[in-house]
Amino acid sequence: MTTAAIYGCEGHRLTEAEKAFFAEVRPWGFILFRRNVESPEQLRALTAELRACIDNPDAPILIDQEGGRVQRMGPPHWPKYPPGDAYLKATNDPLAARELARLGARLMAHDLKEVGINVDCVPVLDVPVAGAHDIIGDRAYARDPATVAQLGRAAAEGLLAGGVLPVIKHMPGHGRAFADTHKELPTVHADLETLDAWDFAPFRALSDMPIGMTAHIVFTAIDKKRPATQSRKAIRLIRERLGFGGLLLSDDLVMNALSGTLTERAEKSLKAGCDLVIHWNGIMDEMKQVAAGVGKLKGGAARRAEAALARIVHTPEPLDVREARLRFDAAMAGRIDAAKGPDVAEA
């Protein structure tokens, strides 16, 4: 029985207690953070261990590998990637920026696939407004919805071409929040027409993507009391008004924007319409609390999970990694106009 949760783990390898817990609760997948990352060899061993303990060689393993401030795998073993807003800054040509964003994501997918990671929590489709909290900041591709949608789609396509599933976040939009959801619950007072034209637009444009992640934000125009993650009205809007038919994940349950016990947070999120909940920190007592609020992955949620995994390309688009990385680095440094010519050989 697969349960509707995604868990983290504590360190570089699994403890016996973690193996036993995961074997018992059988989560849909796992999520890794910097504390779990030491080297390519270690990371390959960890992803293999995670899959073995739930007896699923294809289990989804997620990571936040955006670039910039949010990059769990980095030097000396992996390249440092730029934040979202760097692609447009590297060139004055929006089409060149789009090719560059795709190339960067394709290279990230190569890095991830080599160590057994098959889901990346990218692209960030939030559109910051003046004065908003900088928790999004340079993670956003641009400051207008159309460009965010264009570059976000390019990044998503780069990941998909490399055999890694993208996750569009944070639905239905985090760019207007004046607080950090890790620390407190933001409230957005914009009217529905304003939200529809600005915040929702990139998510609607990428509604065909396989996986999305919710925002722990109250939108008074949608639901005056509950954050989107735990609001039936907000989830219905994501499904109907934004047209998103993919697998919907909660943002991390530990974040202080949510209240109540972890069991209650999990129950409320799933009851509102999230398909799966994420608990990130690997603390065993907390994972047990989450497990108490999580049932079997079934019905529409199970069908959406299956459909998402079916989008993984098992033979990635050919890529000459060395040539592509040199081209990417040169473009980001302003030495060339961005991606020139096709990637022609598998490395």
C-alpha positions as CSV (number, residue, x, y, z in Angstrom):
1,M,0.0,0.0,0.0
2,T,1.5,3.4,-1.1
3,T,0.6,6.3,1.2
4,A,0.1,9.9,0.2
5,A,3.3,11.3,1.6
6,I,6.8,12.3,0.6
7,Y,9.4,12.2,3.3
8,G,13.0,13.3,3.9
9,C,15.8,11.5,5.7
10,E,18.3,12.6,8.2
11,G,21.8,12.1,6.7
12,H,24.0,10.7,4.0
13,R,22.8,7.1,4.4
14,L,19.6,5.6,5.9
15,T,19.6,4.4,9.5
16,E,18.0,1.1,10.3
17,A,15.1,2.9,12.0
18,E,14.5,4.9,8.8
19,K,14.6,1.8,6.7
20,A,12.0,0.1,9.0
21,F,9.8,3.2,9.1
22,F,9.7,3.7,5.3
23,A,9.1,-0.1,4.7
24,E,6.2,0.1,7.1
25,V,4.5,3.3,5.8
26,R,5.5,3.0,2.2
27,P,5.5,6.6,1.1
28,W,5.0,7.5,-2.6
29,G,8.4,9.2,-2.7
30,F,11.2,11.0,-1.0
31,I,12.8,14.4,-1.0
32,L,16.5,15.2,-0.5
33,F,18.2,18.3,0.9
34,R,21.8,19.6,1.3
35,R,22.2,17.6,4.5
36,N,21.8,14.4,2.4
37,V,24.4,15.4,-0.2
38,E,28.1,14.6,0.0
39,S,29.3,13.1,-3.3
40,P,28.0,11.5,-6.4
41,E,28.8,8.0,-5.2
42,Q,27.2,8.6,-1.8
43,L,24.1,10.1,-3.4
44,R,23.7,7.2,-5.8
45,A,23.9,4.8,-2.9
46,L,21.3,6.8,-0.9
47,T,18.8,7.0,-3.7
48,A,19.2,3.2,-4.3
49,E,18.7,2.6,-0.5
50,L,15.5,4.7,-0.5
51,R,14.0,2.8,-3.4
52,A,15.0,-0.6,-2.0
53,C,13.4,0.0,1.4
54,I,10.0,0.4,-0.2
55,D,10.7,-2.2,-2.9
56,N,10.1,0.2,-5.8
57,P,13.0,0.8,-8.2
58,D,11.1,3.6,-9.9
59,A,10.1,5.5,-6.8
60,P,10.1,9.3,-7.3
61,I,13.0,11.1,-5.5
62,L,12.7,14.9,-5.4
63,I,15.1,17.7,-4.8
64,D,15.1,21.5,-5.0
65,Q,17.7,22.2,-7.6
66,E,16.8,25.7,-8.8
67,G,20.2,27.4,-8.9
68,G,21.2,30.5,-7.0
69,R,20.2,30.4,-3.4
70,V,18.3,27.2,-3.8
71,Q,20.7,24.5,-4.9
72,R,21.1,21.3,-2.9
73,M,23.8,19.8,-5.1
74,G,26.8,22.2,-5.7
75,P,30.5,22.5,-5.9
76,P,32.9,20.8,-5.8
77,H,31.1,17.8,-7.3
78,W,28.4,19.7,-9.3
79,P,28.4,23.1,-11.1
80,K,26.9,26.2,-9.5
81,Y,23.9,27.2,-11.5
82,P,22.5,30.7,-11.7
83,P,19.2,31.9,-10.1
84,G,16.1,32.2,-12.3
85,D,16.4,35.9,-13.0
86,A,20.0,35.5,-14.4
87,Y,18.8,34.1,-17.8
88,L,17.1,37.3,-18.9
89,K,20.0,39.4,-17.5
90,A,22.5,37.4,-19.5
91,T,21.1,38.5,-22.9
92,N,18.8,41.2,-24.2
93,D,17.1,38.7,-26.5
94,P,14.1,37.0,-24.9
95,L,14.3,34.1,-27.3
96,A,18.0,33.6,-26.4
97,A,17.1,33.7,-22.7
98,R,14.5,31.0,-23.4
99,E,17.1,28.7,-25.0
100,L,19.5,29.4,-22.2
101,A,16.9,28.5,-19.5
102,R,16.2,25.3,-21.3
103,L,19.9,24.4,-21.7
104,G,20.5,25.1,-18.0
105,A,17.6,22.8,-17.0
106,R,18.8,20.1,-19.4
107,L,22.2,20.2,-17.8
108,M,20.6,20.0,-14.3
109,A,18.6,17.0,-15.4
110,H,21.8,15.3,-16.5
111,D,23.3,15.9,-13.1
112,L,20.2,14.7,-11.3
113,K,19.6,11.6,-13.4
114,E,23.2,10.4,-12.8
115,V,22.6,10.1,-9.1
116,G,19.1,8.6,-9.3
117,I,17.0,11.8,-8.8
118,N,14.0,12.0,-11.1
119,V,11.9,15.0,-9.9
120,D,13.1,18.6,-9.6
121,C,11.0,21.2,-7.8
122,V,11.4,23.7,-10.6
123,P,10.2,26.0,-12.3
124,V,9.3,28.8,-9.9
125,L,6.4,30.5,-11.6
126,D,5.8,33.1,-9.1
127,V,5.8,36.8,-10.3
128,P,7.1,39.2,-7.6
129,V,5.4,42.5,-7.1
130,A,7.1,45.7,-5.8
131,G,7.7,45.4,-2.0
132,A,7.0,41.7,-1.7
133,H,9.2,39.6,0.6
134,D,12.4,38.6,-1.1
135,I,11.9,34.9,-0.3
136,I,11.1,34.6,-4.0
137,G,13.2,37.5,-5.3
138,D,15.9,36.4,-7.8
139,R,14.3,32.9,-7.9
140,A,11.7,34.4,-10.2
141,Y,12.6,34.3,-13.9
142,A,11.2,37.8,-14.5
143,R,8.9,40.5,-13.2
144,D,6.0,40.0,-15.6
145,P,3.7,36.9,-16.1
146,A,4.3,36.4,-19.8
147,T,8.1,36.2,-19.5
148,V,7.9,34.0,-16.4
149,A,5.7,31.6,-18.3
150,Q,8.0,31.5,-21.3
151,L,11.2,30.9,-19.3
152,G,9.4,28.6,-16.9
153,R,8.2,26.4,-19.8
154,A,11.7,26.4,-21.2
155,A,13.1,25.1,-17.9
156,A,10.4,22.5,-17.6
157,E,11.0,21.3,-21.2
158,G,14.7,21.0,-20.4
159,L,14.1,18.9,-17.4
160,L,11.6,16.7,-19.2
161,A,14.0,16.1,-22.1
162,G,16.6,14.9,-19.6
163,G,14.3,12.4,-17.9
164,V,13.4,14.5,-14.9
165,L,9.9,15.7,-13.9
166,P,9.4,19.4,-13.2
167,V,7.2,20.7,-10.4
168,I,5.6,24.1,-11.0
169,K,5.4,26.1,-7.8
170,H,3.9,27.8,-5.7
171,M,0.3,27.5,-6.8
172,P,-1.7,29.7,-7.2
173,G,1.2,32.3,-6.8
174,H,3.7,33.4,-4.2
175,G,4.9,36.6,-5.7
176,R,2.6,38.9,-3.8
177,A,3.4,37.6,-0.3
178,F,4.8,40.1,2.1
179,A,6.1,37.5,4.5
180,D,8.2,34.3,4.4
181,T,6.0,31.2,4.7
182,H,8.8,29.4,6.4
183,K,8.3,31.8,9.3
184,E,4.7,33.0,9.2
185,L,1.4,32.9,7.3
186,P,1.1,35.7,4.6
187,T,-2.2,37.1,3.6
188,V,-2.8,38.5,0.1
189,H,-5.7,40.9,-0.3
190,A,-5.6,41.4,-4.0
191,D,-8.9,41.0,-5.8
192,L,-9.6,38.0,-8.0
193,E,-9.3,39.9,-11.3
194,T,-5.9,41.2,-10.4
195,L,-4.7,37.8,-9.3
196,D,-6.1,36.2,-12.4
197,A,-4.3,38.6,-14.8
198,W,-0.9,38.4,-12.9
199,D,-0.3,35.7,-10.3
200,F,-2.4,32.9,-11.9
201,A,-1.3,33.5,-15.5
202,P,2.0,31.5,-15.6
203,F,0.3,28.6,-13.8
204,R,-2.5,28.6,-16.3
205,A,0.1,28.7,-19.2
206,L,1.9,25.6,-17.8
207,S,-1.2,23.8,-16.6
208,D,-0.2,20.8,-18.7
209,M,2.8,20.1,-16.5
210,P,2.8,16.8,-14.5
211,I,3.3,18.1,-11.0
212,G,2.5,21.2,-9.1
213,M,3.1,22.5,-5.5
214,T,0.8,24.6,-3.4
215,A,1.5,27.9,-1.5
216,H,0.9,28.3,2.2
217,I,-0.7,31.7,1.6
218,V,-4.2,33.0,2.4
219,F,-5.8,34.7,-0.6
220,T,-8.8,36.6,0.8
221,A,-10.4,36.7,-2.6
222,I,-10.5,32.9,-2.6
223,D,-10.8,31.9,1.1
224,K,-10.5,34.4,3.9
225,K,-9.6,31.8,6.6
226,R,-7.4,29.1,5.1
227,P,-4.0,29.0,3.3
228,A,-4.3,27.6,-0.3
229,T,-2.7,24.3,0.8
230,Q,-5.6,23.6,3.1
231,S,-8.4,25.4,1.3
232,R,-10.9,23.4,-0.8
233,K,-11.9,26.6,-2.5
234,A,-8.2,27.3,-3.5
235,I,-7.6,23.8,-4.7
236,R,-10.9,23.9,-6.7
237,L,-9.6,27.2,-8.3
238,I,-6.3,25.5,-9.2
239,R,-8.1,22.6,-10.8
240,E,-10.9,24.6,-12.6
241,R,-9.8,28.2,-13.1
242,L,-6.1,27.4,-13.8
243,G,-6.9,24.1,-15.5
244,F,-4.3,22.1,-13.7
245,G,-5.0,18.4,-14.0
246,G,-1.6,17.1,-12.7
247,L,-0.4,15.7,-9.3
248,L,-0.7,18.4,-6.6
249,L,1.8,18.4,-3.7
250,S,1.6,20.4,-0.5
251,D,4.6,22.6,0.2
252,D,6.5,21.4,3.3
253,L,4.2,20.7,6.3
254,V,6.8,22.0,8.8
255,M,6.7,25.6,7.7
256,N,5.4,28.0,10.3
257,A,2.7,29.3,7.9
258,L,0.7,26.3,8.9
259,S,-0.7,25.7,12.3
260,G,-1.8,22.7,14.4
261,T,0.0,19.4,14.9
262,L,1.7,17.7,12.0
263,T,-1.0,15.1,12.0
264,E,-3.6,17.9,11.6
265,R,-1.6,19.7,9.0
266,A,-1.4,16.5,6.9
267,E,-5.1,15.7,7.3
268,K,-6.3,19.3,6.4
269,S,-4.0,19.4,3.3
270,L,-5.2,16.1,2.0
271,K,-8.9,16.8,2.9
272,A,-8.7,20.1,1.0
273,G,-7.6,18.4,-2.2
274,C,-3.8,18.1,-2.2
275,D,-2.8,14.7,-3.6
276,L,0.3,14.3,-1.5
277,V,2.0,16.0,1.5
278,I,5.7,16.7,1.9
279,H,7.6,16.5,5.2
280,W,11.2,17.5,4.7
281,N,13.4,17.4,7.7
282,G,13.8,13.7,8.4
283,I,13.0,13.9,12.1
284,M,11.6,10.5,13.0
285,D,9.1,11.6,15.6
286,E,7.7,14.2,13.2
287,M,7.4,11.7,10.4
288,K,5.4,9.4,12.6
289,Q,3.0,12.3,13.4
290,V,2.6,13.0,9.7
291,A,2.0,9.3,9.0
292,A,-0.8,9.3,11.5
293,G,-2.6,11.8,9.3
294,V,-1.9,10.2,5.9
295,G,-3.9,7.5,4.3
296,K,-3.6,5.3,1.2
297,L,-2.9,7.0,-2.1
298,K,-6.0,6.2,-4.0
299,G,-8.7,7.3,-6.5
300,G,-8.0,10.4,-8.6
301,A,-4.8,11.1,-6.6
302,A,-3.4,7.7,-7.5
303,R,-4.3,8.1,-11.1
304,R,-2.6,11.5,-11.3
305,A,0.5,10.1,-9.6
306,E,0.7,7.3,-12.1
307,A,0.1,9.8,-15.0
308,A,2.9,12.0,-13.7
309,L,5.5,9.2,-13.5
310,A,4.5,8.1,-17.0
311,R,5.9,11.4,-18.3
312,I,9.4,10.4,-17.4
313,V,11.5,9.9,-20.5
314,H,13.7,6.9,-20.0
315,T,16.0,7.6,-22.9
316,P,16.9,11.3,-22.5
317,E,17.4,13.7,-25.4
318,P,21.0,13.4,-26.7
319,L,23.4,15.8,-25.0
320,D,27.1,16.4,-25.4
321,V,27.6,17.4,-21.8
322,R,31.0,19.0,-22.1
323,E,30.1,21.1,-25.1
324,A,26.7,22.1,-23.6
325,R,28.3,23.1,-20.4
326,L,31.0,25.2,-22.1
327,R,28.3,26.9,-24.2
328,F,26.1,27.5,-21.2
329,D,28.9,29.0,-19.1
330,A,30.0,31.2,-22.0
331,A,26.5,32.5,-22.5
332,M,26.0,33.2,-18.9
333,A,29.2,35.1,-18.8
334,G,28.1,37.2,-21.8
335,R,30.7,35.8,-24.2
336,I,28.2,34.4,-26.7
337,D,24.5,35.0,-27.5
338,A,23.3,31.9,-25.8
339,A,22.4,28.4,-27.1
340,K,23.8,28.0,-30.6
341,G,23.1,24.8,-32.5
342,P,21.8,21.4,-31.4
343,D,23.2,19.1,-28.7
344,V,24.4,16.2,-30.8
345,A,25.9,13.4,-28.7
346,E,25.3,11.6,-25.5
347,A,28.2,12.0,-23.0
